[in-house]
Amino acid sequence: MDETVAEYIRRTVLKIPRDEIKVMLQKWGFLSEAQLQTLNFHQIKDNISQEVVQLCEENSADIKQAAALDIIYNHIYQNKRMWSVYQMRKSGEELEYFDITDFKKKFKRRLRSALKNVTITFKEYEDNAIWIRVAWGTPYKKPNQYKPSYVVYHSQTPYVFISASVLKSNLPLLCQALIVASNYHDIREMELRSHSLNSLKDIVFKRYSQNFQTYSPKPLQGRNVEPENADIRIVQENRNEKERIHRLNQEVFGSGPQPKLEFAQYKLETMFKSDPKMDVLDKKEPFRCLVKFSSPHLLESLKSLAPAGMADAPLSPLLTCIPHKARNYFKIREKKGLFPESFVSP
């Protein structure tokens, strides 16, 4: 077994929590049950990793087996990576039969025609998700296994989730291989990013709904006890306002937890309106700007603005449309010159 492969397997095992090493090795399936029985999982992880490497040497492990173990680790700990959503488009609406073997063959052929030194590994999961791991090299260097790109593609959908390596120059090659292998003709970033891959899937696959029509508001209890001499009308007005804000928040965001979105971006285009007598603009040019949102939990942050008194209720559609428009191909019509005309990649 190559020394670089042995070291990569050792480091991968070291990343796994000790209590989960045995289960993950069983999912890997490269070592036999008899070999796993010889391992002492109660010792320090460094010793466990050395023993695993010795067993892998007996089985003549290569980089493909090592990459397969890395995929299993990243599938379980997918929140350790930052994921971006990409949307592919066809020239027509026709649906084609998806052949996983043909997909893999086209993907490999396209990528290796542009770059010879590359390691490509696939793994299929039960939810029709194809996990692809790509380790990049250069014309003169072997692939760097410690900085791979990860792709999660759900067959027969236009959505791809990519966790790119630091080598951003390779991203166009990756995207080109995806559209060729999946028979699409175009791909673009949707400008949604998060460490939570499942939350991004909830948004684009419409598994998350902002509106719950069955909701019936309940009176809210005030956090602070009102002073005895407070005007009863002011107290009631404050309670009514809290109930109104809570009701509007429920109508917009729903009653369940929000998908964990950490980044959203779109371009805003609107017309500048002014008094004609002021003659501010000689030409009626649209006003354009790039709007970016980022937060450890973006949707929950937006949801908390009105109850915290930091924004009026209901929130502007410019804020509440982020997850809704993301799952509708990022297209939104301009309305009275106030809303973004379309969501596009810069």
N, C-alpha and C positions, 0 to 999 in steps of 0.2 A: 504493500500500500504506500502511496506517495506520502512524503512527510507533510506536505501542505494539506492534504486531505485529512491526515491524522490530527493535525493541529486544529483544523476547522471543526472536526467532530468533537474534539475535546472542549473547545470553547463553546460550542453549542450546548453541550451537556452542562457546562458550568452555568449557563444562563437559566437553566430550568430549576425551579424550586425543588429541593431534595425530595420532598414528599411526593412529587409528581414525576420524578425521573422514570420510575418503573412503568407507570401507565403510558407515558409518552413513548418509551422505547417499545412497548407492546403495540402501540398504534403504528409505529414506524414499520414494524414487521421484518426488519432486516436480520435481527438476531433471533435465533430459535428460542423456544421456551426453556429448553435445557440449558442454553447458554445464559439466559436471564436468571435461572435458579442459582448459578454460580456467583452472581454478583451480591456483594454485601452493601445494601442500601442504607445501612445505619452508620457508615463511616463518613468522614468529611467528603465534600463534593469533589475535591481535587483527586482523591484516591479513586472515587467512583468513576470519574471521567477517564483516568488512566486505564482502569480495568475495561471500560467500554471500548476504548481504542484498541486494546490488545485483542478483544474478541472480534472487532471489525477487521483487524489485520488477518485473523484466521479466515475470515470470509472474503478477504480481498476486496474490501470496499473501495469504491471509486468516488469521484466527485458527484456523480448523479445520486448515489445513495446519501451522501452527506447533504446535498441540496434538498433531498426529500425530507430529511429530518428537520432541516431549517424551515421548510414550508409548514410542517406540522406545528412547530413552535410558534411561528408567526400567525397561523390560523387560530390557535388558542389564545395567544397574546396579541391579537390584532390591534388593540388600542395603544400599543407602544409605538405605532407608526402613524404618520400624518397622511390622510387619504384625500384625494381630489376626485371629483366626478367629471367624467367626460361623456358626451353624447354623440353617437354616430347617426348618420342619416343616409337613407337610400335615395336613389333617383325616382323610384316609384314606391307604391304601397304593397307590392307583391311580397308574399311570405314564402320563404324557401325552407326546405327540409334541412335541418342542421345535422351535419355529420362531424362528430368530434375528431375522428381520425383525419378527415380532410382538413379540418381547422388546424390541427397540430402541424400537419405536413406543410400547409401554406405558410403558417406563421414562421416555422423554422426556416423554410426556404427563403422567404422574403428577408428575414433578419440576417441570415448568414450570407446572403448575396451582397449585403452592404458592409458587414463586419464579420470577419472569419473567427476572431478570438472572442467567442461569446458562449456562455453556458445557459442552456434553456431547459427548464424543468416544469412539468405539468403535474397537477393533482386534481382529481375530480371529487366533488362532494355531493351529498344527497340532494341539496337544494338547487341543483342544476348550475352550481357555481364552479367555474374552472379557475383554479389558482395557477398563475404562471409566475415563475421566478426567473429573472434574467440577470446574470452576472456579466458585467461588461469588461472587455479588455480593449486593447488598442492593436493596430497592425503589428506592433513589436512587443507587446506585453500580454501575458496570460490574464484571463478574467480575474477581477478583484472580487472574491467571494464575500468580502465583508461589507460591500456597498452595493447590494443588488437592488433591482427594481422589482416591485410586486404589482401584479395585475390580477384583478378579480373580475371575471366576465360571466354574466348570466346569459346562457345561450338563448337565442331568439328574443333578446331585448336589445335596445339601442344603447344601453348604459354600461359603462366601464369604470371601474374604480382603480385608480393608480396611486401607488405609493412609490414615488420616484427616488432614485439615488441622488447623490450630490452631483452626478454627471448629467446636468440638464441638457447638454448638447446631444445626448442620445435619445431624448424624449421624442423628437420627430421620427426617428427610426422605429421606435416602439409603436407609435401611433400609426405609422404607415403599415407596419406588419399586421396590426389589429384590423384595419379596415379591409386589407386584402384578404386576410384569413376568414373574416366574417361576412364578406361580400357587401360591404358598405362602400360609399364613395366619399364620405367626408366625416371629419371628427372635430369637435371643439370642446374646450373646457367650459364647464358650467359655472365656474367660479364659486363652488361650494367646497369647503374643506373642513375636516374634523378628524380627531383621533378615533371617534366612534364610527366604525364602518357600518354597523347596524342602523345607526340613526340616519346616515346618508341613504341607506337602502329604504328605510321607512318613508323618507321624503319622496324619492324618485319613483318608487314602486307603489305609491299611493296607499301605503299601510298606515299612514298618519293623517288624521283628519282634524282640521282646526275647529270645526263647528260641531256642536252637539245639540241637535234640535230638541231633545227631550229634557233639556235642563230647565228647572224651575227654580228661580232664585229664593234663597232663604235669608231671613233677616240676619244681619251680622251683629255680633256683640262688640261693643266698643272696647278698645284695649284699656282705656283709662276711665276711671270713675269720674263722672261729671260733677263739678262743684254744686253744692246745694243751692246756691243763689244764681245758678246759670239760667238764662232765659230758655224755657222749654222749647220755644220755636227754633232757637239756634241749635239746641241739642238734636231736635228732630231733623232739622235741615242737614246737619252733619251726618246723621245716620242714613238719611235718604241718599246723600251723595256717595257715601261708602257703598251702599247697596247698588247704586247705579253703576259705579266703576267696576264693582265685582261682576255684575251681570254682563256688562259690555266686554270685560276681559274674558269671561266664559264663552261668550258668543264668538269671539275672535279666535281664542287659543284653545278652547275646549277645557274639559275638567281633568284630563289626564296629564301625565308628565310629557314635557316637550322633547323631541329628538335633540341630541346633543350636537349642535352645529357650532363651529368655532370661527368660521370665516365665510363671508358672502360679499359679492362685489357685482355691480352693474353700472352701465353707462346711462346717465340721465340726459335727456334732450328736451328742452321746452323753449317756448318763445318768450322773449323779454317784452313785457308789457309796460308802457309808459304813456304819459299824456302826449298826444300828438303835438301840442303847442310847445312842449319843451324841446322837441327835435333832438332827443338824445342820440338816436341811431339814424344814420342816413339809410342804411339797408336793414331789412328785417332778417337778421341772421339769428339762427337758433342759439340758445345758451346751452353749452355742453359741459358736463363735469363727470368725473368718475367718483362713484360713491362706494366706500368700503366700510364693512362692518367686521369687527373682530372682538371676541370675548371668550373666556373659558367655557361659557354656556350661553351662546348668543340669544336663542329663543326665550330662555327663562329670564334673561336680562331684560329683553323687550317686554315680556309679560309683566315684569315687576315695576315698570316705569310709572304707569298710572296709579297703582295703589300706593307707591312711595311719594306721590305728589310731584314727580319730576316731569310729567307730561300730562296733557289733557286726555280725557277719555271721550270717544274711542280714539285709539292711536291712528296716526296717518296711515293710509294704505301703502305709502312708500316703505313703511316699516313692516306692516303685517303681511304684505304680499310676498315676502322673501321665500318662505317654504312653499307657499301655494303656487307661485309662478315657476319655481324651480322644477316642480313635477309636471308642469304644463309646457315643457319645451322652452322655458324662459322667454316667452313672448307675452307682452302686455300692450294693449292699445292705449294711445294717448287720449286722455280725457280732460277736456277744457284746458289743455296746456299745462297740466299740473303733474301728470304721472309719466313715468319713463315709457318711451315708445317701444323699446326692446331691450332684452338682456343679451349682451354680446360679449365675447372675449376681447380684451384689448389687443 
